[in-house]
Amino acid sequence: MKAKQLSVFLENKGGRLTEVTDVLGSAGINLSAMSIADNSDFGILRCIVSDPDAAYKVLKEAGFAVKITDVIGFTCPNTSGSLALVLKYLSDNGVFIEYMYSFANGDVANIVIRPTDLDSCDRILEEKKVDLIAASDLYRL
């Protein structure tokens, strides 16, 4: 099940992450999950929010470079080897993961992935009975 993720490009300077979270908070948009990757010049904030379309709009209006990307969310038991098994399903079928981030909550791990082939990934995970997270649920985590 595909969900929308925001990718926000940030200059590597103090306060930029604060500005993003302030814009989202002021608009009543909640962050469900996020990851930051950076290099010496800029960072990319990837995040799942409660209302991706509204978040895109307010961030654009605030002058941020932002785009929406489709991702897939799923859960697996928060136990050794559970994630490896799911990733093996994908790699055995030629699905490459561009990036992922995850967070555990008790006995369950929530994972967000950006595969190279969203449709194949979705089909494989459904065939293997992996617990996919509906977009509406992912936005509320």
C-alpha positions as CSV (number, residue, x, y, z in Angstrom):
1,M,0.0,0.0,0.0
2,K,1.5,3.2,-1.1
3,A,1.8,6.3,1.1
4,K,3.0,9.8,0.5
5,Q,6.3,10.9,2.0
6,L,7.7,14.4,2.0
7,S,11.3,15.1,1.1
8,V,12.5,18.5,2.2
9,F,15.9,19.8,1.0
10,L,17.6,21.8,3.7
11,E,20.8,23.9,3.7
12,N,23.2,22.8,6.3
13,K,22.8,25.7,8.6
14,G,21.5,26.2,12.1
15,G,17.7,26.5,12.6
16,R,16.5,25.0,9.3
17,L,15.0,21.9,10.9
18,T,13.4,24.1,13.5
19,E,11.9,26.2,10.8
20,V,10.4,23.1,9.1
21,T,8.9,21.8,12.3
22,D,7.6,25.3,13.2
23,V,5.8,25.6,9.8
24,L,4.2,22.2,10.1
25,G,3.3,22.7,13.7
26,S,1.7,26.1,13.1
27,A,-0.4,24.4,10.3
28,G,-1.6,21.7,12.7
29,I,0.4,19.0,10.8
30,N,1.9,16.2,12.9
31,L,5.1,14.4,12.1
32,S,4.7,10.6,12.4
33,A,8.2,9.6,11.3
34,M,11.3,11.2,9.9
35,S,14.8,10.6,8.8
36,I,17.6,13.1,7.9
37,A,20.4,12.3,5.6
38,D,23.1,15.0,5.0
39,N,26.3,15.8,3.2
40,S,28.5,18.9,3.6
41,D,26.2,21.2,1.7
42,F,22.6,20.1,2.4
43,G,20.4,17.6,4.1
44,I,17.3,15.8,3.0
45,L,14.5,15.5,5.6
46,R,12.2,12.6,4.7
47,C,9.1,12.5,6.7
48,I,5.6,11.0,7.1
49,V,3.1,13.6,8.2
50,S,-0.6,13.6,9.1
51,D,-1.6,15.5,5.9
52,P,1.0,15.3,3.2
53,D,-0.8,17.5,0.7
54,A,-1.3,20.3,3.2
55,A,2.3,19.9,4.4
56,Y,3.6,20.2,0.9
57,K,1.6,23.4,0.3
58,V,2.6,25.2,3.6
59,L,6.3,24.2,3.1
60,K,6.3,25.5,-0.5
61,E,4.6,28.7,0.6
62,A,7.4,29.1,3.3
63,G,10.0,28.8,0.6
64,F,11.2,25.2,1.1
65,A,12.2,22.9,-1.7
66,V,9.9,20.0,-1.1
67,K,8.6,17.0,-3.1
68,I,6.2,14.2,-2.5
69,T,7.4,10.6,-3.0
70,D,5.5,7.3,-2.8
71,V,6.7,4.9,-0.2
72,I,5.5,1.6,1.4
73,G,5.0,1.1,5.1
74,F,4.8,-2.3,6.8
75,T,5.1,-3.8,10.2
76,C,6.9,-6.9,11.5
77,P,7.6,-8.4,14.9
78,N,10.3,-6.5,16.8
79,T,12.4,-9.6,17.0
80,S,15.8,-10.7,15.7
81,G,15.6,-11.7,12.0
82,S,12.1,-10.5,11.2
83,L,13.1,-7.5,9.1
84,A,15.8,-9.7,7.4
85,L,13.1,-12.2,6.3
86,V,11.0,-9.4,4.7
87,L,13.9,-7.9,3.0
88,K,14.9,-11.3,1.6
89,Y,11.5,-11.7,0.0
90,L,12.2,-8.4,-1.9
91,S,15.8,-9.0,-2.8
92,D,15.0,-12.6,-4.0
93,N,12.6,-11.0,-6.4
94,G,14.9,-8.3,-7.6
95,V,13.4,-5.4,-5.7
96,F,16.1,-2.9,-4.6
97,I,15.5,-0.7,-1.6
98,E,16.7,2.9,-2.2
99,Y,16.4,3.8,1.5
100,M,14.4,3.0,4.5
101,Y,13.8,4.1,8.1
102,S,12.1,2.4,10.9
103,F,11.0,2.7,14.5
104,A,10.0,0.1,17.1
105,N,7.0,0.4,19.4
106,G,6.9,-2.4,21.9
107,D,6.6,-5.7,20.1
108,V,6.1,-4.2,16.7
109,A,8.6,-2.5,14.3
110,N,7.2,0.0,11.8
111,I,9.2,0.2,8.6
112,V,9.0,2.7,5.7
113,I,10.8,1.8,2.5
114,R,11.4,3.4,-0.9
115,P,11.8,0.5,-3.4
116,T,12.8,0.9,-7.0
117,D,9.7,-0.8,-8.1
118,L,6.7,0.1,-5.9
119,D,4.2,-2.1,-7.7
120,S,6.3,-5.2,-7.5
121,C,7.2,-4.5,-3.9
122,D,3.6,-4.1,-2.9
123,R,2.6,-7.3,-4.8
124,I,5.4,-9.4,-3.2
125,L,4.7,-8.1,0.3
126,E,1.0,-8.9,-0.1
127,E,1.8,-12.4,-1.5
128,K,4.0,-13.1,1.5
129,K,1.3,-11.8,3.9
130,V,3.5,-9.0,5.3
131,D,1.4,-6.7,7.4
132,L,1.2,-3.6,5.2
133,I,0.3,-0.2,6.8
134,A,-2.5,1.7,5.1
135,A,-1.5,5.2,4.2
136,S,-4.2,6.6,6.5
137,D,-2.8,4.6,9.4
138,L,0.8,5.5,8.6
139,Y,0.0,9.2,8.7
140,R,-1.5,8.7,12.3
141,L,1.3,6.7,13.9
